[in-house]
Structure formats: C-alpha cells, structure tokens
Amino acid sequence: MVERRDPDHGEAHGHGHPTGVRGLLGSIFAPHSHDPADSLDPALEADTAGIRALKVSLLVLLVTGALQAVVVALTGSVALLADTIHNFSDALTAVPLWIAFVLGRRSPTRRYTYGFGRAEDLAGVVIVAMIALSAVVAGYESIRRLLDPQPVGDVGALIVAGLVGFAGNELVAVYRIRVGRRIGSAALVADGLHARTDGFTSLAVVVGGLGVLVGFPLADPIVGLLITVAILVVLRSAARDIYRRLMDAVDPALVDRAEATLLRVPGVQGIEAVRLRWIGHRVRAEVGIVVDGGLSLVGAHAIAAEAHHRLLHGVPRLVEATVHTSPSGPEGRAHHDALAHHTSSG
C-alpha cells in the first residue's frame, strides 16, 4: 500500500504580525515563518525565505568588501587584502545558492522525478570550492609579503576597515544561519558559519594593525597566515556538512522522531523500516509499517493515510512520504521471504 503526499497539505491558522517600522525591519532581517506542519505552503515559503536571505547578505557583503578594498589600496595591508578576498568570495557564494533555490521550485519531470532540490547540495560543493580558493589566494599573498615585506600605511584606516568587516560579516552570519536552520538548508547554514568566521578574521586584521602600531610590521602578514588557517577550518566544517547531505545522512534523532510518530498511530503494530533523506532543504521519507493481517484493503489504507498525515506533522521539514503496509503474522513474513534474494545486503 502506497500513500503519497498531497502537495497542498496544510492547515490555516491566524495570528498577528508586527506593523510599522518594526514590521518592516522584521520582514527583511527576521522574516515571519511557520512550522512546516502548520504552513499553507512550507516548501514555497522556505524557498522565498532562502532567496531573501541571499539577496540581503549579498548586498551587505558586497558593500563591506568594497569599503575594505578601498582601504587595501590606501594601506597596502596584506592581512586586510586576505580578509577582503575572503569577503568577496563569501558574497559570491550567494549566486550559486540563489540559482539553486530558483531551480528547486521547478516541478518534477519524467527525467528528474524527484525534482531539482539536489541543485542546492551541488551549490554547496561550489561554496566549498570557493572557500578553498580563497584560502589558497590568502595564503599565497601572506607568504609573499613575509618574504618581501612592504610598509603598511594609514593603520587607523586599516583598523576601522577591520571593524567594518566584522560588523558586516556578523550581520550576514546571524541572518543566514537563522534562515538556514529554519528552512533546513545545510548550504545556507554553512555559508552563514563561513561569514561568521570572516567576521572574526576581520578582527584579526585589527590585531595586525595594532601590531604595526607598536613597531612589529610583520604582524600584518602573520595575521594573514592566521586568516588562512581560519579559512581552512571553515573549509573542513563546510565540506563535512555538504558531504553528509550528498550521502543522504540525517540526524539519528530525526529517525527516532519518525519512529515514535509512527508507533503512536492506532493500528500500527510495528515498524519494518524508516528511511529519511534530505533533498536540498526538504526531507523525504520511505517507511514500512506492520498492520493486522485480517484488515481489509480499505482498513489498511486508512492506517497508512493516518501514518502519513502524522509524519507530515511530526517530522520537521518533511514534504514527501511513501508509506508501505505489511500484514502481520506468517502471511506477511512469507511475502518478504519471496523478496529476500532481491534485498539482501550480500
């Protein structure tokens, strides 16, 4: 027995929204959200929230990077140059993610029967590659300046630029991480953590500037190397998260929650299997449940439908589910024995 999710599944509900200046700021930096089980169209809402986050963060980081680039030209600071390169690369990671969110809205086709949500995970691979490239460029420039020291001018402007970089990146980090976690986007969360690390490396630029002020000019390229190390740390974390998504890894607690939800369904006597996977920022489920072997087709269908419905409410960001029912007792085991040679892991 197979049950498929109604794409228009949802419940209406009402509550107040802030108005005036507070409402305007909230709509930009903390857009209103609903739990996926309660939203009229949670998938579309998630796409819209993700695209809004990318638009705002792209603008903020481009302005931050441009201001820092001006100070790089004035001061010749390699630490600030490394930080500026990283900020621009972080801003540009919004572009492939933006494209992925737009693609994810497309309906499934005869060839892409699961839709285009995987484009988001592929965008995560692009993000990892851009982080790696920024580490190479920042490291190269820092080593070159260590071997061929150059004077750093206008240290005061350098320090101000570092503080501007921290403020811009932290604003973007908070926004991306908040939206990414709310909609379940690993790529957007990774990009937000990337921005947060950029903010702290901007503070490292300030430390390098203070080192120059106290008569230690090599502090600037040394801080540039420290920034490179920080980028590599972010690279490791981002690569791990994207790898897990591509390999269909999920938090075991999510599986526990799905199993607990199924066991509370009246008529479910046991669970044969629960398989969950992320496709972009959406979760799909394939589950097998055991029901009374004496039930009619209509009765088994009713239990499957109720199990499906409760899964959609009980598992965060679940948008699709397939529920298979098996009869209890010897008859059910006989059916599975006939398929054993197709499903054995050996």
Residue frames relative to the residue before (quaternion, step in Angstrom):
aa qw qx qy qz dx dy dz
M 1.0000 0.0000 0.0000 0.0000 0.00 0.00 0.00
V 0.0792 -0.8093 0.5820 0.0030 3.56 -0.75 1.04
E 0.0881 -0.7780 0.6209 0.0377 3.52 -0.96 0.94
R 0.1366 -0.7973 0.5841 0.0668 3.58 -0.90 0.87
R 0.5536 -0.6516 0.4223 0.3010 3.50 -1.08 0.81
D 0.4027 -0.6647 0.5756 0.2543 3.50 -1.12 0.77
P 0.4224 -0.7415 0.4480 0.2664 3.63 -0.53 1.07
D 0.6956 0.4512 -0.2822 0.4826 3.58 1.18 -0.37
H 0.2985 0.7821 -0.4982 0.2257 3.57 1.30 0.26
G 0.4276 0.6919 -0.5196 0.2617 3.57 -1.02 0.75
E 0.3056 -0.7269 0.5827 0.1966 3.51 -1.34 0.08
A 0.4119 -0.6828 0.5365 0.2763 3.56 -1.05 0.68
H 0.0735 0.7749 -0.6268 0.0364 3.53 -1.18 0.57
G 0.2370 -0.7958 0.5444 0.1188 3.54 -1.14 0.48
H 0.1973 0.7417 -0.6322 0.1063 3.50 -1.19 0.68
G 0.6215 -0.6020 0.3703 0.3380 3.54 -1.23 0.46
H 0.2176 -0.7439 0.6172 0.1356 3.53 -1.28 0.48
P 0.5401 -0.6151 0.4489 0.3583 3.61 -1.02 0.70
T 0.1877 -0.7749 0.5933 0.1112 3.55 -1.13 0.65
G 0.7164 0.4502 -0.3153 0.4297 3.57 -1.32 -0.01
V 0.8173 -0.2159 0.1750 0.5048 3.55 -1.23 -0.60
R 0.6400 0.5313 -0.3296 0.4466 3.59 0.95 -0.85
G 0.6666 0.5015 -0.3005 0.4624 3.56 0.96 -0.86
L 0.6438 0.5250 -0.3252 0.4519 3.58 1.01 -0.80
L 0.6742 0.4758 -0.2981 0.4798 3.58 0.88 -0.92
G 0.6482 0.5272 -0.3244 0.4435 3.57 0.98 -0.80
S 0.6539 0.5238 -0.3260 0.4379 3.59 1.00 -0.75
I 0.6840 0.4676 -0.2874 0.4806 3.58 1.17 -0.53
F 0.8208 0.2829 -0.1203 0.4814 3.56 0.70 -1.10
A 0.7830 0.1088 -0.0909 0.6056 3.62 1.17 -0.34
P 0.0979 -0.8487 0.5170 0.0525 3.58 0.57 1.15
H 0.5669 -0.6218 0.4270 0.3311 3.53 -1.04 0.87
S 0.0546 -0.8042 0.5918 0.0011 3.55 -0.96 0.85
H 0.2289 -0.7271 0.6268 0.1616 3.52 -1.39 0.29
D 0.5606 -0.5443 0.4836 0.3945 3.51 -1.22 0.43
P 0.5910 -0.6102 0.3808 0.3652 3.61 -0.93 0.80
A 0.6538 0.5186 -0.3311 0.4405 3.59 1.05 -0.62
D 0.7448 0.4166 -0.2143 0.4752 3.58 1.18 -0.51
S 0.5843 0.6132 -0.3718 0.3798 3.59 1.18 -0.36
L 0.5405 -0.6127 0.4679 0.3369 3.53 -1.15 0.66
D 0.7911 -0.0253 0.0250 0.6106 3.60 1.03 -0.69
P 0.1243 -0.8550 0.4982 0.0724 3.61 0.44 1.19
A 0.6334 0.5405 -0.3505 0.4289 3.61 0.98 -0.73
L 0.6771 0.4771 -0.2900 0.4794 3.57 0.92 -0.92
E 0.6279 0.5353 -0.3314 0.4576 3.58 1.04 -0.80
A 0.6463 0.5184 -0.3222 0.4581 3.59 0.96 -0.84
D 0.6407 0.5188 -0.3258 0.4629 3.59 0.94 -0.84
T 0.6709 0.5062 -0.2947 0.4547 3.56 0.89 -0.96
A 0.6575 0.5045 -0.3065 0.4682 3.59 0.95 -0.89
G 0.6517 0.5208 -0.3166 0.4515 3.58 0.98 -0.83
I 0.6681 0.4898 -0.3010 0.4725 3.58 0.92 -0.89
R 0.6324 0.5231 -0.3385 0.4603 3.60 0.99 -0.77
A 0.6414 0.5247 -0.3235 0.4567 3.58 0.96 -0.84
L 0.6678 0.5025 -0.3013 0.4591 3.57 0.98 -0.83
K 0.6305 0.5367 -0.3337 0.4506 3.59 0.99 -0.78
V 0.6966 0.4739 -0.2770 0.4619 3.56 0.81 -1.05
S 0.6957 0.4753 -0.2896 0.4541 3.60 0.83 -0.96
L 0.6070 0.5464 -0.3592 0.4517 3.60 1.05 -0.67
L 0.6650 0.5019 -0.3053 0.4612 3.58 0.90 -0.91
V 0.6773 0.5006 -0.3024 0.4464 3.59 0.84 -0.98
L 0.7082 0.4615 -0.2782 0.4561 3.61 0.86 -0.91
L 0.6172 0.5299 -0.3559 0.4600 3.60 1.05 -0.60
V 0.6491 0.4943 -0.3171 0.4835 3.59 0.99 -0.80
T 0.6456 0.5197 -0.3180 0.4604 3.59 0.97 -0.87
G 0.6818 0.4920 -0.2874 0.4589 3.58 0.88 -0.96
A 0.6414 0.5265 -0.3301 0.4499 3.58 1.00 -0.78
L 0.6471 0.5087 -0.3183 0.4703 3.58 0.97 -0.83
Q 0.6687 0.4894 -0.3067 0.4682 3.58 0.96 -0.81
A 0.6212 0.5538 -0.3484 0.4313 3.59 1.01 -0.73
V 0.6140 0.5394 -0.3426 0.4634 3.57 1.07 -0.73
V 0.6793 0.4761 -0.2936 0.4750 3.58 0.94 -0.87
V 0.5800 0.5633 -0.3761 0.4525 3.64 1.08 -0.62
A 0.6654 0.5057 -0.3016 0.4590 3.57 0.93 -0.90
L 0.6883 0.4833 -0.2772 0.4646 3.58 1.08 -0.72
T 0.7929 0.3502 -0.1562 0.4736 3.57 0.97 -0.88
G 0.3087 -0.7596 0.5131 0.2538 3.62 1.09 -0.65
S 0.3578 0.7563 -0.4835 0.2573 3.61 1.18 0.41
V 0.3459 -0.7438 0.5330 0.2075 3.58 -0.71 1.06
A 0.5981 0.5501 -0.3684 0.4516 3.60 1.09 -0.59
L 0.6752 0.4663 -0.2914 0.4918 3.57 0.94 -0.87
L 0.6004 0.5483 -0.3609 0.4567 3.60 1.08 -0.66
A 0.6497 0.5099 -0.3165 0.4667 3.59 0.92 -0.90
D 0.6700 0.4960 -0.2974 0.4655 3.55 0.93 -0.90
T 0.6500 0.5197 -0.3158 0.4557 3.59 1.00 -0.82
I 0.6315 0.5249 -0.3287 0.4666 3.58 0.99 -0.84
H 0.6624 0.5065 -0.3005 0.4630 3.53 0.95 -0.90
N 0.6491 0.5216 -0.3205 0.4515 3.59 0.98 -0.81
F 0.6569 0.4940 -0.3146 0.4749 3.58 0.98 -0.81
S 0.6484 0.5044 -0.3302 0.4649 3.59 0.97 -0.79
D 0.6283 0.5271 -0.3296 0.4677 3.56 1.08 -0.75
A 0.6365 0.5211 -0.3279 0.4645 3.58 1.01 -0.77
L 0.6964 0.4934 -0.2786 0.4405 3.57 0.91 -0.91
T 0.5534 0.5976 -0.4117 0.4088 3.60 1.16 -0.35
A 0.5394 0.6166 -0.4052 0.4057 3.59 1.23 -0.27
V 0.6053 0.6028 -0.3582 0.3767 3.58 1.10 -0.67
P 0.7103 0.4168 -0.2963 0.4836 3.67 0.68 -0.90
L 0.6223 0.5314 -0.3491 0.4566 3.60 1.07 -0.64
W 0.6141 0.5469 -0.3332 0.4613 3.56 1.04 -0.81
I 0.6564 0.5058 -0.2989 0.4733 3.57 0.91 -0.96
A 0.6588 0.5214 -0.3094 0.4455 3.57 0.96 -0.90
F 0.6507 0.5084 -0.3269 0.4596 3.60 0.94 -0.81
V 0.6425 0.5087 -0.3239 0.4728 3.58 1.03 -0.77
L 0.6538 0.5076 -0.3115 0.4667 3.59 0.94 -0.88
G 0.6371 0.5691 -0.3227 0.4076 3.56 1.02 -0.83
R 0.6123 0.5582 -0.3439 0.4418 3.57 1.22 -0.38
R 0.5474 0.6367 -0.4042 0.3627 3.59 1.17 -0.40
S 0.5077 -0.6544 0.4732 0.3000 3.54 -1.10 0.71
P 0.6005 -0.5503 0.4265 0.3933 3.61 -1.16 0.50
T 0.2183 -0.7584 0.6011 0.1262 3.53 -1.22 0.59
R 0.6988 -0.4396 0.3402 0.4501 3.57 -1.30 -0.01
R 0.6904 0.4335 -0.2779 0.5080 3.61 1.14 -0.53
Y 0.7635 0.2359 -0.1332 0.5863 3.59 0.92 -0.93
T 0.0929 -0.8689 0.4852 0.0313 3.54 0.45 1.27
Y 0.6826 0.4404 -0.2894 0.5063 3.61 1.21 -0.33
G 0.5863 -0.5755 0.3777 0.4272 3.58 1.24 0.07
F 0.5833 -0.6117 0.4384 0.3055 3.55 -1.32 -0.28
G 0.2758 0.8036 -0.4903 0.1943 3.58 1.18 0.48
R 0.5871 0.5953 -0.3716 0.4035 3.60 1.13 -0.56
A 0.4896 0.6552 -0.4400 0.3707 3.60 1.19 -0.29
E 0.6104 0.5577 -0.3453 0.4440 3.58 1.11 -0.66
D 0.6650 0.4874 -0.3009 0.4793 3.58 0.99 -0.81
L 0.6294 0.5150 -0.3308 0.4787 3.59 1.08 -0.69
A 0.6071 0.5336 -0.3497 0.4737 3.58 1.09 -0.66
G 0.6008 0.5581 -0.3512 0.4519 3.57 1.12 -0.63
V 0.6109 0.5324 -0.3465 0.4725 3.59 1.09 -0.68
V 0.6337 0.5182 -0.3259 0.4729 3.60 1.01 -0.82
I 0.6300 0.5333 -0.3337 0.4554 3.59 0.99 -0.82
V 0.6488 0.5118 -0.3167 0.4656 3.59 0.93 -0.89
A 0.6531 0.5128 -0.3163 0.4588 3.60 0.96 -0.84
M 0.6664 0.4955 -0.3071 0.4649 3.61 0.98 -0.80
I 0.6128 0.5261 -0.3502 0.4744 3.58 1.07 -0.68
A 0.6487 0.5160 -0.3160 0.4615 3.59 0.97 -0.87
L 0.6501 0.5170 -0.3169 0.4580 3.59 0.97 -0.84
S 0.6546 0.5053 -0.3229 0.4603 3.58 0.94 -0.83
A 0.6151 0.5359 -0.3496 0.4607 3.62 1.09 -0.63
V 0.6477 0.5170 -0.3177 0.4606 3.58 0.97 -0.85
V 0.6860 0.4828 -0.2950 0.4575 3.59 0.83 -0.97
A 0.6716 0.4952 -0.3060 0.4583 3.60 0.87 -0.93
G 0.6618 0.5078 -0.3069 0.4582 3.60 0.95 -0.84
Y 0.6458 0.5258 -0.3181 0.4532 3.57 0.97 -0.86
E 0.6832 0.4855 -0.2933 0.4599 3.58 0.86 -0.95
S 0.6488 0.5192 -0.3266 0.4504 3.60 0.99 -0.76
I 0.6664 0.4886 -0.3063 0.4725 3.59 0.92 -0.87
R 0.6333 0.5328 -0.3332 0.4517 3.57 0.99 -0.81
R 0.6933 0.4629 -0.2874 0.4716 3.59 0.94 -0.81
L 0.5851 0.5483 -0.3768 0.4638 3.61 1.16 -0.44
L 0.7007 0.4576 -0.2571 0.4833 3.56 1.00 -0.87
D 0.7814 0.1561 -0.0768 0.5993 3.57 1.15 -0.62
P 0.1569 -0.8416 0.5091 0.0891 3.62 0.40 1.22
Q 0.1024 -0.7689 0.6300 0.0385 3.54 -1.12 0.79
P 0.5324 -0.6368 0.4401 0.3427 3.60 -1.02 0.69
V 0.2933 -0.7322 0.5912 0.1680 3.55 -1.17 0.70
G 0.1856 -0.8162 0.5418 0.0760 3.55 -0.63 1.13
D 0.8493 0.1653 -0.1240 0.4858 3.53 -1.36 0.40
V 0.0496 -0.8460 0.5308 -0.0070 3.54 0.58 1.20
G 0.5858 0.5863 -0.3719 0.4180 3.58 1.09 -0.62
A 0.6605 0.4885 -0.2977 0.4863 3.57 0.98 -0.88
L 0.6057 0.5627 -0.3440 0.4452 3.58 1.09 -0.74
I 0.6720 0.4971 -0.2958 0.4624 3.57 0.91 -0.94
V 0.6406 0.5191 -0.3200 0.4666 3.57 0.98 -0.85
A 0.6498 0.5201 -0.3162 0.4553 3.58 0.98 -0.86
G 0.6338 0.5290 -0.3306 0.4573 3.57 1.04 -0.75
L 0.6546 0.5018 -0.3060 0.4754 3.57 1.01 -0.81
V 0.6212 0.5268 -0.3359 0.4730 3.59 1.07 -0.74
G 0.6446 0.5295 -0.3151 0.4527 3.57 0.99 -0.86
F 0.6469 0.5158 -0.3202 0.4614 3.57 0.99 -0.83
A 0.6749 0.5055 -0.3046 0.4430 3.58 0.84 -0.98
G 0.6757 0.5036 -0.2960 0.4498 3.59 0.89 -0.95
N 0.6943 0.4801 -0.2789 0.4579 3.55 0.90 -0.92
E 0.6576 0.5056 -0.3274 0.4525 3.59 0.93 -0.78
L 0.6080 0.5426 -0.3480 0.4636 3.59 1.06 -0.72
V 0.6789 0.4817 -0.2788 0.4789 3.56 0.91 -0.97
A 0.6391 0.5453 -0.3287 0.4314 3.59 0.97 -0.88
V 0.6616 0.5068 -0.3084 0.4586 3.58 0.84 -0.98
Y 0.6874 0.4947 -0.2845 0.4493 3.57 0.89 -0.94
R 0.6872 0.4814 -0.2951 0.4571 3.60 0.84 -0.96
I 0.6711 0.4995 -0.3088 0.4525 3.58 0.87 -0.92
R 0.6480 0.5247 -0.3233 0.4476 3.58 0.92 -0.88
V 0.7004 0.4434 -0.2734 0.4880 3.58 0.83 -0.95
G 0.6457 0.5416 -0.3259 0.4283 3.60 0.93 -0.88
R 0.6819 0.4676 -0.2909 0.4814 3.59 0.92 -0.85
R 0.6433 0.5324 -0.3333 0.4377 3.57 1.00 -0.73
I 0.7697 0.3364 -0.1951 0.5063 3.59 0.92 -0.82
G 0.5063 -0.6871 0.4056 0.3271 3.62 1.27 -0.05
S 0.4396 0.6979 -0.4593 0.3297 3.60 1.12 0.59
A 0.3211 -0.7608 0.5339 0.1817 3.59 -0.44 1.21
A 0.6423 0.5348 -0.3298 0.4388 3.58 1.00 -0.80
L 0.6837 0.4764 -0.2962 0.4668 3.59 0.93 -0.84
V 0.6264 0.5121 -0.3397 0.4795 3.61 1.03 -0.69
A 0.6450 0.5150 -0.3233 0.4628 3.60 0.93 -0.87
D 0.6519 0.5059 -0.3130 0.4702 3.56 1.01 -0.79
G 0.6394 0.5188 -0.3263 0.4643 3.58 1.08 -0.67
L 0.6435 0.5012 -0.3173 0.4838 3.58 1.01 -0.79
H 0.5866 0.5628 -0.3460 0.4683 3.54 1.14 -0.70
A 0.6748 0.4879 -0.2943 0.4691 3.59 0.90 -0.92
R 0.6306 0.5363 -0.3415 0.4450 3.59 1.01 -0.76
T 0.6530 0.4927 -0.3148 0.4813 3.58 0.96 -0.81
D 0.5894 0.5583 -0.3592 0.4604 3.58 1.08 -0.66
G 0.6428 0.5356 -0.3276 0.4389 3.56 1.01 -0.80
F 0.6860 0.4651 -0.2895 0.4788 3.56 0.94 -0.83
T 0.6284 0.5029 -0.3523 0.4776 3.60 1.09 -0.55
S 0.5768 0.5520 -0.3809 0.4664 3.58 1.18 -0.43
L 0.6285 0.5072 -0.3315 0.4878 3.57 1.09 -0.67
A 0.6003 0.5515 -0.3578 0.4555 3.58 1.13 -0.61
V 0.5877 0.5551 -0.3626 0.4637 3.58 1.13 -0.62
V 0.6217 0.5328 -0.3347 0.4664 3.56 1.03 -0.77
V 0.6361 0.5193 -0.3246 0.4694 3.59 1.00 -0.83
G 0.6416 0.5194 -0.3240 0.4621 3.59 0.99 -0.81
G 0.6454 0.5178 -0.3205 0.4610 3.57 1.01 -0.79
L 0.6435 0.5065 -0.3239 0.4737 3.57 1.01 -0.76
G 0.6110 0.5481 -0.3462 0.4544 3.59 1.12 -0.67
V 0.6368 0.5134 -0.3218 0.4769 3.57 1.03 -0.78
L 0.6375 0.5480 -0.3245 0.4336 3.58 1.00 -0.83
V 0.7367 0.4033 -0.2368 0.4884 3.59 1.03 -0.73
G 0.6599 -0.5612 0.2939 0.4040 3.57 1.26 0.36
F 0.6110 0.5117 -0.3748 0.4736 3.62 1.10 0.54
P 0.1506 -0.8544 0.4918 0.0740 3.62 0.38 1.26
L 0.6188 0.5542 -0.3611 0.4237 3.62 1.09 -0.53
A 0.4469 0.6851 -0.4585 0.3474 3.58 1.26 -0.10
D 0.6204 0.5753 -0.3456 0.4059 3.58 1.03 -0.73
P 0.7334 0.3802 -0.2687 0.4954 3.69 0.65 -0.91
I 0.5919 0.5605 -0.3760 0.4406 3.61 1.13 -0.59
V 0.6457 0.4923 -0.3143 0.4919 3.58 1.00 -0.82
G 0.5914 0.5659 -0.3604 0.4473 3.60 1.10 -0.64
L 0.6553 0.4920 -0.3051 0.4853 3.58 1.04 -0.77
L 0.6245 0.5288 -0.3382 0.4648 3.59 1.04 -0.72
I 0.6158 0.5319 -0.3391 0.4721 3.55 1.07 -0.73
T 0.6235 0.5442 -0.3351 0.4503 3.57 1.01 -0.81
V 0.6465 0.5084 -0.3141 0.4743 3.57 0.98 -0.85
A 0.6414 0.5225 -0.3248 0.4584 3.59 0.98 -0.83
I 0.6284 0.5276 -0.3327 0.4648 3.57 1.03 -0.77
L 0.6518 0.5186 -0.3154 0.4546 3.58 0.99 -0.83
V 0.6120 0.5339 -0.3493 0.4673 3.59 1.10 -0.66
V 0.6509 0.4973 -0.3094 0.4830 3.56 0.98 -0.86
L 0.6139 0.5640 -0.3381 0.4366 3.57 1.03 -0.82
R 0.6555 0.5157 -0.3117 0.4552 3.58 0.92 -0.90
S 0.6838 0.4892 -0.2898 0.4573 3.58 0.87 -0.95
A 0.6764 0.4906 -0.2970 0.4621 3.58 0.90 -0.92
A 0.6497 0.5176 -0.3204 0.4553 3.59 0.95 -0.85
R 0.6365 0.5318 -0.3283 0.4521 3.59 1.00 -0.79
D 0.6862 0.4910 -0.2928 0.4497 3.57 0.86 -0.96
I 0.6747 0.4789 -0.3009 0.4742 3.58 0.93 -0.86
Y 0.6059 0.5502 -0.3524 0.4538 3.61 1.04 -0.73
R 0.6623 0.5120 -0.3109 0.4501 3.57 0.90 -0.92
R 0.6466 0.5050 -0.3311 0.4661 3.59 0.98 -0.75
L 0.6706 0.4988 -0.3044 0.4570 3.59 0.91 -0.87
M 0.7072 0.4264 -0.2490 0.5060 3.59 1.17 -0.59
D 0.4953 -0.6973 0.3996 0.3298 3.59 1.29 0.35
A 0.3124 0.7410 -0.5325 0.2641 3.59 1.01 0.74
V 0.0572 -0.7742 0.6294 0.0358 3.57 -1.14 0.70
D 0.5953 -0.5318 0.4527 0.3973 3.54 -1.27 0.32
P 0.4814 -0.6817 0.4594 0.3042 3.64 -0.70 1.00
A 0.5867 0.5777 -0.3785 0.4227 3.60 1.10 -0.56
L 0.6079 0.5479 -0.3520 0.4543 3.58 1.14 -0.58
V 0.6292 0.5111 -0.3220 0.4891 3.58 1.09 -0.75
D 0.6267 0.5333 -0.3312 0.4616 3.60 0.98 -0.85
R 0.6610 0.5119 -0.3077 0.4542 3.57 0.95 -0.86
A 0.6458 0.5100 -0.3213 0.4685 3.59 0.99 -0.81
E 0.6594 0.5069 -0.3118 0.4595 3.60 0.94 -0.87
A 0.6517 0.5108 -0.3158 0.4633 3.57 0.94 -0.86
T 0.6290 0.5365 -0.3241 0.4599 3.57 1.04 -0.77
L 0.6764 0.4978 -0.2933 0.4567 3.58 0.91 -0.92
L 0.6757 0.5124 -0.3019 0.4355 3.58 0.93 -0.86
R 0.6435 0.5121 -0.3247 0.4672 3.59 1.22 -0.34
V 0.5259 0.6319 -0.4145 0.3903 3.59 1.28 -0.13
P 0.4513 -0.6820 0.4948 0.2940 3.65 -0.72 0.94
G 0.7753 0.3253 -0.2518 0.4794 3.56 -0.86 0.98
V 0.6016 0.5290 -0.3690 0.4712 3.60 1.22 -0.25
Q 0.1945 -0.8176 0.5373 0.0716 3.56 -0.56 1.22
G 0.8039 -0.0790 0.0612 0.5863 3.57 1.18 -0.37
I 0.3664 -0.7055 0.5636 0.2244 3.52 -1.36 0.16
E 0.2891 -0.7622 0.5565 0.1605 3.56 -0.82 0.97
A 0.7949 -0.1407 0.1379 0.5738 3.58 0.87 -0.89
V 0.0590 -0.7475 0.6590 0.0583 3.53 -1.27 0.57
R 0.0372 0.7912 -0.6071 0.0633 3.55 -0.64 1.13
L 0.0486 -0.7929 0.6071 -0.0200 3.53 -0.82 1.09
R 0.0441 0.7838 -0.6194 0.0086 3.55 -1.14 0.58
W 0.3874 -0.6725 0.5803 0.2469 3.50 -1.25 0.66
I 0.0147 -0.7257 0.6865 0.0430 3.53 -1.16 0.73
G 0.7743 -0.0747 -0.0140 0.6283 3.54 -0.04 1.33
H 0.7321 -0.3579 0.2792 0.5079 3.57 -0.70 -1.05
R 0.5773 0.5396 -0.3927 0.4705 3.55 1.15 0.65
V 0.3030 -0.7406 0.5732 0.1764 3.56 -1.18 0.62
R 0.1286 -0.7518 0.6421 0.0766 3.55 -1.11 0.80
A 0.1536 -0.7991 0.5779 0.0623 3.57 -1.10 0.70
E 0.0577 -0.7329 0.6758 0.0535 3.50 -1.28 0.65
V 0.0552 0.8229 -0.5575 0.0944 3.58 -0.48 1.19
G 0.1855 -0.7513 0.6217 0.1211 3.50 -1.30 0.55
I 0.0619 -0.8061 0.5885 0.0045 3.58 -0.81 1.00
V 0.3536 -0.7123 0.5697 0.2073 3.54 -1.27 0.52
V 0.0376 -0.7922 0.6089 -0.0125 3.55 -0.92 1.01
D 0.7043 -0.4411 0.3386 0.4413 3.57 -1.29 0.21
G 0.4443 -0.7286 0.4639 0.2379 3.57 -0.77 1.08
G 0.6532 0.5271 -0.3178 0.4411 3.58 1.19 -0.33
L 0.4734 0.6869 -0.4398 0.3325 3.59 1.24 -0.05
S 0.4885 -0.6196 0.5207 0.3262 3.53 -1.24 0.49
L 0.6838 -0.4546 0.3619 0.4412 3.56 -1.30 0.18
V 0.6502 0.5141 -0.3163 0.4614 3.56 0.97 -0.83
G 0.6622 0.5119 -0.3111 0.4502 3.59 0.95 -0.83
A 0.6579 0.4921 -0.3064 0.4808 3.58 0.97 -0.86
H 0.6267 0.5386 -0.3305 0.4561 3.57 1.05 -0.77
A 0.6425 0.5326 -0.3256 0.4445 3.59 0.96 -0.82
I 0.6539 0.4974 -0.3140 0.4757 3.59 0.98 -0.81
A 0.6437 0.5187 -0.3213 0.4619 3.58 0.97 -0.85
A 0.6548 0.5151 -0.3140 0.4554 3.56 0.96 -0.86
E 0.6614 0.4926 -0.3081 0.4743 3.59 0.99 -0.82
A 0.6235 0.5272 -0.3349 0.4702 3.60 1.04 -0.76
H 0.6387 0.5281 -0.3116 0.4649 3.55 0.98 -0.88
H 0.6724 0.5125 -0.2916 0.4473 3.55 0.87 -0.99
R 0.6890 0.4745 -0.2880 0.4660 3.57 0.91 -0.88
L 0.5956 0.5532 -0.3641 0.4547 3.59 1.09 -0.60
L 0.6537 0.5242 -0.3166 0.4446 3.57 0.92 -0.90
H 0.6995 0.4329 -0.2644 0.5033 3.57 1.12 -0.65
G 0.7471 0.4625 -0.2263 0.4203 3.58 1.02 -0.75
V 0.7289 0.3758 -0.2257 0.5259 3.60 1.15 -0.51
P 0.4302 -0.7260 0.4675 0.2633 3.62 -0.52 1.12
R 0.8732 0.0932 -0.1097 0.4656 3.52 -1.12 0.91
L 0.3850 0.6910 -0.5078 0.3412 3.58 1.17 0.51
V 0.0574 -0.8225 0.5658 0.0021 3.59 -0.77 1.03
E 0.7821 0.1728 -0.1047 0.5895 3.59 1.21 -0.36
A 0.0556 0.7974 -0.5990 0.0477 3.58 -1.05 0.76
T 0.1337 -0.7433 0.6497 0.0868 3.52 -1.17 0.73
V 0.1076 -0.8086 0.5782 0.0160 3.58 -0.68 1.13
H 0.1110 -0.7859 0.6076 0.0301 3.58 -0.73 1.11
T 0.1747 -0.7883 0.5826 0.0927 3.58 -0.87 0.94
S 0.1032 -0.7743 0.6224 0.0485 3.54 -1.09 0.82
P 0.4605 -0.6783 0.4865 0.3020 3.62 -0.99 0.74
S 0.4635 -0.6629 0.5067 0.2983 3.56 -1.06 0.69
G 0.7024 0.4856 -0.3324 0.4003 3.55 -1.31 0.24
P 0.7815 -0.3649 0.2370 0.4470 3.57 -1.33 0.00
E 0.6200 0.5636 -0.3571 0.4128 3.59 0.98 -0.74
G 0.6619 0.5023 -0.3044 0.4657 3.55 0.96 -0.86
R 0.6569 0.5053 -0.3163 0.4617 3.58 0.97 -0.84
A 0.6212 0.5501 -0.3448 0.4389 3.60 1.03 -0.73
H 0.6360 0.5276 -0.3312 0.4554 3.56 1.00 -0.79
H 0.6842 0.4749 -0.2876 0.4729 3.57 0.96 -0.82
D 0.5978 0.5613 -0.3650 0.4407 3.59 1.07 -0.63
A 0.6375 0.5429 -0.3268 0.4383 3.57 1.05 -0.72
L 0.7231 0.4076 -0.2318 0.5073 3.59 1.22 -0.51
A 0.4059 0.7684 -0.4421 0.2221 3.58 1.27 -0.22
H 0.6902 0.4862 -0.3037 0.4416 3.60 0.90 -0.88
H 0.6363 0.5015 -0.3406 0.4771 3.63 1.22 -0.21
T 0.7764 0.3789 -0.1761 0.4717 3.59 1.05 -0.70
S 0.4592 0.6877 -0.4627 0.3197 3.63 1.20 -0.09
S 0.4947 -0.6868 0.4590 0.2699 3.54 -1.06 0.84
G 0.5845 0.5996 -0.3782 0.3946 3.61 1.17 -0.41
